[in-house]
């Protein structure tokens, strides 16, 4: 009984928010460890977008790539 299905636009919006957060962290912070964490957030956002497209096209290649 799924009353609110989560679709590809939701995943892509979350990916965009995470990527923006990572960019802001890299720009604002001065600490090297925090900057690396921001870069990791951006990489995870990209992985989430790849998985969303892979799920949308019913192709497991994206899962293997991530």
N, C-alpha and C positions, 0 to 999 in steps of 0.2 A: 504494500500500500504506500507507494511513493508519491506523495502529494506535491513534492517540489523536486523534479528531476534536475540533476546537475549535468549540464551539457558543455560542449566545447567552449562557448563564450565565457562561461564561468571560470574554466581552467585558464583560458588565455588572459582574462582580467586579473586573476590571482598571480599569474606569471608576470604580467606587466607591473603590478604593484610590488612584487618581490624584487624585480629588476630595478625599479626606481628606488626602492629602499636601499638596495646594494650600492647603486651609484651615489646616492646621498651620503652613505656611510664612507665611501672611498673619498669623496670630495671634502667632507667636513672634518673627519677625524685625522689625527696626526700619529696615533700609535700604530706601529707596524702590524701587530697582531689583530687589531680591530679592522685595519684596512684589508688584511687577508681574509677576515671573516666576511667583509662586505663583498669581496670578489667571489667568495664561495657562495654567497647568497645569489649573486648574479648568475653563476654557473648553474645553480639549482633551478633558477627561474627558466633558464634556457632548456634544461632537461625536462622540466614540467611542460613546456610548450611542445617539445618534440614528442613527449608521451601523449599529449592531448591530440595532436595531429595523427599520431600512429593509431590511437584508439578510434578516431573519427573515420579513418580510411580502412580500418580492420586489417592492418598490416603490422606484423610483429617485428619488422625490421627496426622500427624506432625503439622498441623495448630492448633489443639486442644492442643497439648503438648506445643507449643511455647506460 
